[in-house]
Amino acid sequence: MTGSRFLRGPALAAILLAASGSLVGCTSSPDVEPTTPPSAASTEAAPFSSDSSTSDAAAHFDEVVRATVAANARPGGRALVDALVAAGFDKSTMQVTADTTSIGRDADSVQFSVRWRDDCLIGQVSDAGYSSQTAPVLGTGACLVGSTRTIDW
């Protein structure tokens, strides 16, 4: 169809999750005992530090970026880097792509990364929202392939 947009990726997943969650209350099971909520101690995340595991660092990375995107759906690379630095990540281990194309238009997406020991925490913000992944460090010692901008602020 010309001019129509189909939901893909995170948008579709969010709708399906919301729809399935609303169906949970539609059935009853009188034989099920109520569960006790977990204690506050078990639901708190471990404090983030340079000693954190890759999975803990990735969770913190996601938390920081999601908060940044919630405040501005399309933050530029500088805003993303600054938010990650303020949250305790080392700026010298980061890479970020340009916010604009070679002809001065807004880039379709901004990719950014933090090297975490032998792993990379990689994020991308675009019109589709935020996505992330963890990957091994490349043979070059970097996390992103291609051109990145100098983080000189």
MODELLER restraints for C-alpha pairs under 7 A, 6 or more apart:
rsr = mdl.restraints
at = mdl.atoms
rsr.add(forms.Gaussian(group=physical.xy_distance, feature=features.Distance(at['CA:48:A'], at['CA:57:A']), mean=6.87, stdev=0.5))
rsr.add(forms.Gaussian(group=physical.xy_distance, feature=features.Distance(at['CA:54:A'], at['CA:116:A']), mean=6.75, stdev=0.5))
rsr.add(forms.Gaussian(group=physical.xy_distance, feature=features.Distance(at['CA:58:A'], at['CA:121:A']), mean=6.09, stdev=0.5))
rsr.add(forms.Gaussian(group=physical.xy_distance, feature=features.Distance(at['CA:64:A'], at['CA:83:A']), mean=6.81, stdev=0.5))
rsr.add(forms.Gaussian(group=physical.xy_distance, feature=features.Distance(at['CA:64:A'], at['CA:84:A']), mean=6.55, stdev=0.5))
rsr.add(forms.Gaussian(group=physical.xy_distance, feature=features.Distance(at['CA:65:A'], at['CA:80:A']), mean=6.84, stdev=0.5))
rsr.add(forms.Gaussian(group=physical.xy_distance, feature=features.Distance(at['CA:69:A'], at['CA:75:A']), mean=6.45, stdev=0.5))
rsr.add(forms.Gaussian(group=physical.xy_distance, feature=features.Distance(at['CA:74:A'], at['CA:125:A']), mean=6.71, stdev=0.5))
rsr.add(forms.Gaussian(group=physical.xy_distance, feature=features.Distance(at['CA:74:A'], at['CA:126:A']), mean=6.76, stdev=0.5))
rsr.add(forms.Gaussian(group=physical.xy_distance, feature=features.Distance(at['CA:76:A'], at['CA:99:A']), mean=5.93, stdev=0.5))
rsr.add(forms.Gaussian(group=physical.xy_distance, feature=features.Distance(at['CA:77:A'], at['CA:96:A']), mean=6.12, stdev=0.5))
rsr.add(forms.Gaussian(group=physical.xy_distance, feature=features.Distance(at['CA:77:A'], at['CA:99:A']), mean=6.30, stdev=0.5))
rsr.add(forms.Gaussian(group=physical.xy_distance, feature=features.Distance(at['CA:77:A'], at['CA:110:A']), mean=6.49, stdev=0.5))
rsr.add(forms.Gaussian(group=physical.xy_distance, feature=features.Distance(at['CA:85:A'], at['CA:91:A']), mean=5.93, stdev=0.5))
rsr.add(forms.Gaussian(group=physical.xy_distance, feature=features.Distance(at['CA:93:A'], at['CA:114:A']), mean=5.47, stdev=0.5))
rsr.add(forms.Gaussian(group=physical.xy_distance, feature=features.Distance(at['CA:93:A'], at['CA:115:A']), mean=5.20, stdev=0.5))
rsr.add(forms.Gaussian(group=physical.xy_distance, feature=features.Distance(at['CA:94:A'], at['CA:113:A']), mean=5.36, stdev=0.5))
rsr.add(forms.Gaussian(group=physical.xy_distance, feature=features.Distance(at['CA:94:A'], at['CA:114:A']), mean=4.48, stdev=0.5))
rsr.add(forms.Gaussian(group=physical.xy_distance, feature=features.Distance(at['CA:94:A'], at['CA:115:A']), mean=6.42, stdev=0.5))
rsr.add(forms.Gaussian(group=physical.xy_distance, feature=features.Distance(at['CA:95:A'], at['CA:112:A']), mean=5.42, stdev=0.5))
rsr.add(forms.Gaussian(group=physical.xy_distance, feature=features.Distance(at['CA:95:A'], at['CA:113:A']), mean=5.21, stdev=0.5))
rsr.add(forms.Gaussian(group=physical.xy_distance, feature=features.Distance(at['CA:95:A'], at['CA:114:A']), mean=6.73, stdev=0.5))
rsr.add(forms.Gaussian(group=physical.xy_distance, feature=features.Distance(at['CA:95:A'], at['CA:148:A']), mean=6.40, stdev=0.5))
rsr.add(forms.Gaussian(group=physical.xy_distance, feature=features.Distance(at['CA:96:A'], at['CA:111:A']), mean=5.74, stdev=0.5))
rsr.add(forms.Gaussian(group=physical.xy_distance, feature=features.Distance(at['CA:96:A'], at['CA:112:A']), mean=4.16, stdev=0.5))
rsr.add(forms.Gaussian(group=physical.xy_distance, feature=features.Distance(at['CA:96:A'], at['CA:113:A']), mean=6.52, stdev=0.5))
rsr.add(forms.Gaussian(group=physical.xy_distance, feature=features.Distance(at['CA:96:A'], at['CA:148:A']), mean=5.46, stdev=0.5))
rsr.add(forms.Gaussian(group=physical.xy_distance, feature=features.Distance(at['CA:96:A'], at['CA:149:A']), mean=5.99, stdev=0.5))
rsr.add(forms.Gaussian(group=physical.xy_distance, feature=features.Distance(at['CA:97:A'], at['CA:110:A']), mean=5.70, stdev=0.5))
rsr.add(forms.Gaussian(group=physical.xy_distance, feature=features.Distance(at['CA:97:A'], at['CA:111:A']), mean=5.49, stdev=0.5))
rsr.add(forms.Gaussian(group=physical.xy_distance, feature=features.Distance(at['CA:97:A'], at['CA:112:A']), mean=6.43, stdev=0.5))
rsr.add(forms.Gaussian(group=physical.xy_distance, feature=features.Distance(at['CA:97:A'], at['CA:147:A']), mean=6.69, stdev=0.5))
rsr.add(forms.Gaussian(group=physical.xy_distance, feature=features.Distance(at['CA:97:A'], at['CA:148:A']), mean=4.39, stdev=0.5))
rsr.add(forms.Gaussian(group=physical.xy_distance, feature=features.Distance(at['CA:97:A'], at['CA:149:A']), mean=5.58, stdev=0.5))
rsr.add(forms.Gaussian(group=physical.xy_distance, feature=features.Distance(at['CA:98:A'], at['CA:110:A']), mean=6.71, stdev=0.5))
rsr.add(forms.Gaussian(group=physical.xy_distance, feature=features.Distance(at['CA:98:A'], at['CA:148:A']), mean=6.46, stdev=0.5))
rsr.add(forms.Gaussian(group=physical.xy_distance, feature=features.Distance(at['CA:98:A'], at['CA:149:A']), mean=5.84, stdev=0.5))
rsr.add(forms.Gaussian(group=physical.xy_distance, feature=features.Distance(at['CA:99:A'], at['CA:106:A']), mean=6.04, stdev=0.5))
rsr.add(forms.Gaussian(group=physical.xy_distance, feature=features.Distance(at['CA:99:A'], at['CA:107:A']), mean=5.31, stdev=0.5))
rsr.add(forms.Gaussian(group=physical.xy_distance, feature=features.Distance(at['CA:99:A'], at['CA:110:A']), mean=6.19, stdev=0.5))
rsr.add(forms.Gaussian(group=physical.xy_distance, feature=features.Distance(at['CA:100:A'], at['CA:106:A']), mean=4.41, stdev=0.5))
rsr.add(forms.Gaussian(group=physical.xy_distance, feature=features.Distance(at['CA:100:A'], at['CA:107:A']), mean=4.58, stdev=0.5))
rsr.add(forms.Gaussian(group=physical.xy_distance, feature=features.Distance(at['CA:101:A'], at['CA:107:A']), mean=5.39, stdev=0.5))
rsr.add(forms.Gaussian(group=physical.xy_distance, feature=features.Distance(at['CA:108:A'], at['CA:126:A']), mean=6.00, stdev=0.5))
rsr.add(forms.Gaussian(group=physical.xy_distance, feature=features.Distance(at['CA:109:A'], at['CA:124:A']), mean=6.58, stdev=0.5))
rsr.add(forms.Gaussian(group=physical.xy_distance, feature=features.Distance(at['CA:109:A'], at['CA:125:A']), mean=5.49, stdev=0.5))
rsr.add(forms.Gaussian(group=physical.xy_distance, feature=features.Distance(at['CA:109:A'], at['CA:126:A']), mean=4.30, stdev=0.5))
rsr.add(forms.Gaussian(group=physical.xy_distance, feature=features.Distance(at['CA:110:A'], at['CA:124:A']), mean=5.59, stdev=0.5))
rsr.add(forms.Gaussian(group=physical.xy_distance, feature=features.Distance(at['CA:110:A'], at['CA:125:A']), mean=5.42, stdev=0.5))
rsr.add(forms.Gaussian(group=physical.xy_distance, feature=features.Distance(at['CA:110:A'], at['CA:126:A']), mean=6.66, stdev=0.5))
rsr.add(forms.Gaussian(group=physical.xy_distance, feature=features.Distance(at['CA:111:A'], at['CA:123:A']), mean=5.66, stdev=0.5))
rsr.add(forms.Gaussian(group=physical.xy_distance, feature=features.Distance(at['CA:111:A'], at['CA:124:A']), mean=4.35, stdev=0.5))
rsr.add(forms.Gaussian(group=physical.xy_distance, feature=features.Distance(at['CA:111:A'], at['CA:125:A']), mean=6.64, stdev=0.5))
rsr.add(forms.Gaussian(group=physical.xy_distance, feature=features.Distance(at['CA:112:A'], at['CA:122:A']), mean=5.88, stdev=0.5))
rsr.add(forms.Gaussian(group=physical.xy_distance, feature=features.Distance(at['CA:112:A'], at['CA:123:A']), mean=5.35, stdev=0.5))
rsr.add(forms.Gaussian(group=physical.xy_distance, feature=features.Distance(at['CA:112:A'], at['CA:124:A']), mean=6.40, stdev=0.5))
rsr.add(forms.Gaussian(group=physical.xy_distance, feature=features.Distance(at['CA:113:A'], at['CA:120:A']), mean=6.49, stdev=0.5))
rsr.add(forms.Gaussian(group=physical.xy_distance, feature=features.Distance(at['CA:113:A'], at['CA:121:A']), mean=5.40, stdev=0.5))
rsr.add(forms.Gaussian(group=physical.xy_distance, feature=features.Distance(at['CA:113:A'], at['CA:122:A']), mean=4.37, stdev=0.5))
rsr.add(forms.Gaussian(group=physical.xy_distance, feature=features.Distance(at['CA:113:A'], at['CA:123:A']), mean=6.13, stdev=0.5))
rsr.add(forms.Gaussian(group=physical.xy_distance, feature=features.Distance(at['CA:113:A'], at['CA:143:A']), mean=6.40, stdev=0.5))
rsr.add(forms.Gaussian(group=physical.xy_distance, feature=features.Distance(at['CA:114:A'], at['CA:120:A']), mean=5.77, stdev=0.5))
rsr.add(forms.Gaussian(group=physical.xy_distance, feature=features.Distance(at['CA:114:A'], at['CA:121:A']), mean=5.17, stdev=0.5))
rsr.add(forms.Gaussian(group=physical.xy_distance, feature=features.Distance(at['CA:114:A'], at['CA:122:A']), mean=6.68, stdev=0.5))
rsr.add(forms.Gaussian(group=physical.xy_distance, feature=features.Distance(at['CA:115:A'], at['CA:121:A']), mean=6.34, stdev=0.5))
rsr.add(forms.Gaussian(group=physical.xy_distance, feature=features.Distance(at['CA:115:A'], at['CA:143:A']), mean=6.63, stdev=0.5))
rsr.add(forms.Gaussian(group=physical.xy_distance, feature=features.Distance(at['CA:118:A'], at['CA:136:A']), mean=6.09, stdev=0.5))
rsr.add(forms.Gaussian(group=physical.xy_distance, feature=features.Distance(at['CA:118:A'], at['CA:137:A']), mean=5.55, stdev=0.5))
rsr.add(forms.Gaussian(group=physical.xy_distance, feature=features.Distance(at['CA:119:A'], at['CA:134:A']), mean=6.74, stdev=0.5))
rsr.add(forms.Gaussian(group=physical.xy_distance, feature=features.Distance(at['CA:119:A'], at['CA:135:A']), mean=5.66, stdev=0.5))
rsr.add(forms.Gaussian(group=physical.xy_distance, feature=features.Distance(at['CA:119:A'], at['CA:136:A']), mean=4.38, stdev=0.5))
rsr.add(forms.Gaussian(group=physical.xy_distance, feature=features.Distance(at['CA:119:A'], at['CA:137:A']), mean=5.09, stdev=0.5))
rsr.add(forms.Gaussian(group=physical.xy_distance, feature=features.Distance(at['CA:120:A'], at['CA:134:A']), mean=5.50, stdev=0.5))
rsr.add(forms.Gaussian(group=physical.xy_distance, feature=features.Distance(at['CA:120:A'], at['CA:135:A']), mean=5.16, stdev=0.5))
rsr.add(forms.Gaussian(group=physical.xy_distance, feature=features.Distance(at['CA:120:A'], at['CA:136:A']), mean=5.79, stdev=0.5))
rsr.add(forms.Gaussian(group=physical.xy_distance, feature=features.Distance(at['CA:120:A'], at['CA:137:A']), mean=5.66, stdev=0.5))
rsr.add(forms.Gaussian(group=physical.xy_distance, feature=features.Distance(at['CA:120:A'], at['CA:143:A']), mean=5.67, stdev=0.5))
rsr.add(forms.Gaussian(group=physical.xy_distance, feature=features.Distance(at['CA:121:A'], at['CA:133:A']), mean=6.23, stdev=0.5))
rsr.add(forms.Gaussian(group=physical.xy_distance, feature=features.Distance(at['CA:121:A'], at['CA:134:A']), mean=4.83, stdev=0.5))
rsr.add(forms.Gaussian(group=physical.xy_distance, feature=features.Distance(at['CA:121:A'], at['CA:135:A']), mean=6.85, stdev=0.5))
rsr.add(forms.Gaussian(group=physical.xy_distance, feature=features.Distance(at['CA:122:A'], at['CA:132:A']), mean=5.47, stdev=0.5))
rsr.add(forms.Gaussian(group=physical.xy_distance, feature=features.Distance(at['CA:122:A'], at['CA:133:A']), mean=5.39, stdev=0.5))
rsr.add(forms.Gaussian(group=physical.xy_distance, feature=features.Distance(at['CA:122:A'], at['CA:134:A']), mean=6.06, stdev=0.5))
rsr.add(forms.Gaussian(group=physical.xy_distance, feature=features.Distance(at['CA:123:A'], at['CA:131:A']), mean=5.80, stdev=0.5))
rsr.add(forms.Gaussian(group=physical.xy_distance, feature=features.Distance(at['CA:123:A'], at['CA:132:A']), mean=4.24, stdev=0.5))
rsr.add(forms.Gaussian(group=physical.xy_distance, feature=features.Distance(at['CA:123:A'], at['CA:133:A']), mean=6.62, stdev=0.5))
rsr.add(forms.Gaussian(group=physical.xy_distance, feature=features.Distance(at['CA:124:A'], at['CA:130:A']), mean=5.72, stdev=0.5))
rsr.add(forms.Gaussian(group=physical.xy_distance, feature=features.Distance(at['CA:124:A'], at['CA:131:A']), mean=5.45, stdev=0.5))
rsr.add(forms.Gaussian(group=physical.xy_distance, feature=features.Distance(at['CA:124:A'], at['CA:132:A']), mean=6.27, stdev=0.5))
rsr.add(forms.Gaussian(group=physical.xy_distance, feature=features.Distance(at['CA:125:A'], at['CA:131:A']), mean=6.73, stdev=0.5))
rsr.add(forms.Gaussian(group=physical.xy_distance, feature=features.Distance(at['CA:137:A'], at['CA:143:A']), mean=5.45, stdev=0.5))
